[in-house]
Amino acid sequence: MKYARLLLAFVLSIIPSAGLFSQRRPEPPFERNPSVRFDTDRMLSTDSTKIRLDISYRIPYDFFVFVRDSANPVSLPFIARADITIEILNANGISEARELTHRVMNVAEPPKPRGAGGVLRGVLSFSLPPGIYTLVTEVTDKESDRRMFDNSRKITLMSPNDPAVDCSDILLTEPSGGPSDTTTPIIPISSGGDVPFGRDFTAVFGCRSDSPADSLSFPWTLYRYVPEEKDSVLCFSDTLGRARLLKGAVLDLSKDDRETYYRGVRSRSEDLSVVSIPLNGEKLEQGNYRLSVTIRGGARERSVVKFFSVRWLTMPFSLRRADLAVMAARYIMSDDEYKELQSQKSGKQVQAIEEFWKRKDPTPGTAYNEAMAEYYSRADEASVSFSTVRGLNGIQTDRGKTYILYGPPAETERRLAPSAAPREIWLYPALAKKFIFVDQSRSGDYQLYSVDTLQGQH
């Protein structure tokens, strides 16, 4: 027994003193989930000896199990609860900082698996000395005990070579007139490096310089990488003057019941500033971009680079597949245009469809084509709602064609009788038309029987 006690004491003595995560392994079930993101941003601190590390998380609602909430049974009857833990270990594996946050989500309907539902977002901030760290993250669904655990991320936080000039990482935020006061919320827009297609946005960052405000400048360039040419093309460039500068301020985190956002907060240090660059995202095509900014004050300067992607996050599924995009386009193309489109290979078909829709774009000065987006959103609905048991895609059916061309009917009437084939009647008062579909085979393939003029309509 004495030997066993000595052995136990020896084993305990060689276990290193470390943070919570390094002392235990998470119990199953746990996983690494690519849809759960933790992104890091190096920010400026009012303490010049420390570096502020902001860690933003993004977790789709479908990661969680939603159950009925007896305390809120009417408007938002479903609830989920989450624990989010972040720990930062130094180079020796010792816990330098740790924070646990509890989040509650209420929704009207539980999210569908892998659907385009809600997203749980937030930002946690840490003040750290320069060094090399390991980021340890864990997300726990309180209903199912499902966990996402990761301890593979390394972070290097270094002081600038010239402490007289420094810059934070660049945040991509909702459009704003610039940090002209300390009350305007600065809301991050980037989703793990992605910026929504067709929207303007703003690049915001903090800088440190002892130069006077009127001598500071911020020349910047925005490049897009073109894979086909294996090169980058210049999109925009400018030199930002003091009009977008909030001198004597630092970017600080603020929270309310719904979200976390930034504000430009007055600082005792006049060498700190908040800068914003408005970017015309409506003109940016989908793709990968590089924003380069130089902080220039007198003879000193420092550059910072932000890589990001412009993505159509809600792109209709029928636009992601060339065969479906061609199938749906048949209804608004001439016979010659359609034959030409069919004869091309898949990659060329996508390009041809884009060129076709550019000629129909109601806002040609922007990259986002509202008419194409609406048309293919209808195609998605038709594909799901009107496909037949015999394998006919809903886009190819008469109801699908009508839905794609005219949108959802104002009113639908169904007639079922033992002695007659099922009928559907779609009413479009704005068009003064009534579409009658009949399922002669009783297999779900409703074919167009007639198009009538609504009485009393012109």
Number of C-alpha atoms within 10 A of each C-alpha: 6 7 8 9 10 10 12 11 11 11 10 9 10 8 9 12 13 15 19 14 22 16 11 8 9 13 9 10 12 16 14 11 13 8 13 16 17 20 13 18 15 20 25 25 21 15 11 12 11 18 22 21 21 18 18 19 21 17 19 19 22 18 22 25 19 23 16 17 15 10 10 12 11 10 9 15 18 21 22 21 18 22 16 18 18 19 21 24 24 20 13 12 16 17 19 18 14 16 12 12 12 11 13 11 17 18 19 13 14 20 18 10 12 11 10 13 14 14 16 16 17 19 19 17 17 19 17 18 16 14 13 15 21 21 19 22 21 20 25 21 19 17 14 13 17 18 24 21 19 18 15 9 11 14 16 10 16 13 14 11 9 10 10 14 21 22 24 21 20 23 22 26 22 18 21 19 11 21 25 17 13 16 11 14 18 25 18 19 18 17 20 17 16 18 22 19 22 21 18 18 22 24 23 25 22 26 23 27 22 15 17 12 18 10 11 18 19 23 15 19 16 20 18 23 16 13 10 6 8 7 10 15 12 12 14 13 14 12 12 20 15 14 12 18 23 23 24 18 27 30 27 18 17 13 11 7 5 9 12 18 18 22 20 26 18 19 15 10 15 17 20 25 26 26 27 26 23 19 17 15 20 16 17 20 18 17 16 18 22 18 19 18 26 18 22 18 21 12 6 13 18 17 15 16 15 16 15 19 21 21 19 16 12 11 13 20 15 22 21 11 12 17 14 19 20 21 16 25 22 17 15 10 14 11 11 9 14 16 12 12 21 16 10 12 10 15 9 14 19 20 12 17 17 13 12 15 16 17 9 13 17 14 12 12 10 17 18 23 18 15 15 21 16 14 20 21 20 24 30 21 20 26 23 13 14 22 19 17 10 9 7 13 18 22 28 20 20 18 23 25 21 19 21 24 14 12 18 16 16 10 11 13 10 11 11 10 8 6 6 12 14 19 19 20 19 21 21 18 17 11 12 14 17 20 20 20 21 20 17 14 11 11 11 15 21 23 17 19 15 11 13 12 15 16 10 7 10 10
